Amino acid sequence: MGLTLLAYAVDYAIFRYRLATNRQPYRQITVTSYDAVAQKNGKTQFLFNPPEVQTCVNTLFPRAGYVPCWYLQRHTEQRTNI
């Protein structure tokens, strides 16, 4: 518990420093999203959306309402089940 709290505090301090000195606290990554629509016959129809650019934050934990870049880089395809 203590180690997690320390990591969170250090991560926040580094984020605030990068934000104050304008040292790239944010980055943009292109993400492809698609909708998976379940049909009555048991099949799934996929509806692909055009790629969009999402802003992420260069931190270990989510900050300022943005997802961390390390997470978004690993999840560039986002599926929505309908």
VENTARA-V976365 format. One record per residue. N is the residue number from 0. OMEGA is omega in degrees with one decimal (none if undefined). NEAR is the number of other ideal C-beta (glycine too) atoms within 10 Angstrom. Layout:
N OMEGA NEAR
N OMEGA NEAR
This chain:
0 -178.0 5
1 179.5 6
2 178.0 7
3 178.4 9
4 177.8 9
5 178.3 10
6 179.4 12
7 -179.2 13
8 178.8 10
9 178.1 11
10 178.7 15
11 179.7 14
12 178.4 10
13 177.5 16
14 179.3 18
15 178.0 12
16 178.8 11
17 179.7 17
18 -178.2 15
19 -177.9 9
20 179.6 9
21 179.7 7
22 175.9 10
23 175.4 9
24 -177.9 19
25 176.4 15
26 177.9 14
27 -178.5 11
28 178.3 15
29 -176.2 10
30 175.3 18
31 178.7 13
32 177.7 16
33 179.6 13
34 176.2 13
35 -176.5 12
36 178.3 13
37 179.2 11
38 179.0 8
39 -178.0 5
40 176.4 5
41 178.3 6
42 179.0 8
43 176.9 10
44 -179.2 10
45 177.5 9
46 -175.5 11
47 177.4 10
48 178.2 12
49 179.4 6
50 179.1 11
51 -179.9 11
52 177.8 8
53 177.8 17
54 176.7 14
55 -176.8 20
56 -178.0 23
57 178.2 17
58 178.1 21
59 -178.6 16
60 176.9 13
61 -179.5 12
62 173.7 21
63 178.4 11
64 -179.6 7
65 178.0 17
66 176.1 17
67 -178.0 16
68 -179.5 18
69 179.2 12
70 -177.3 13
71 176.5 20
72 -179.0 12
73 -178.3 7
74 -178.9 11
75 173.1 13
76 -177.4 9
77 -176.3 13
78 174.5 11
79 179.5 11
80 -179.9 8
81 none 9
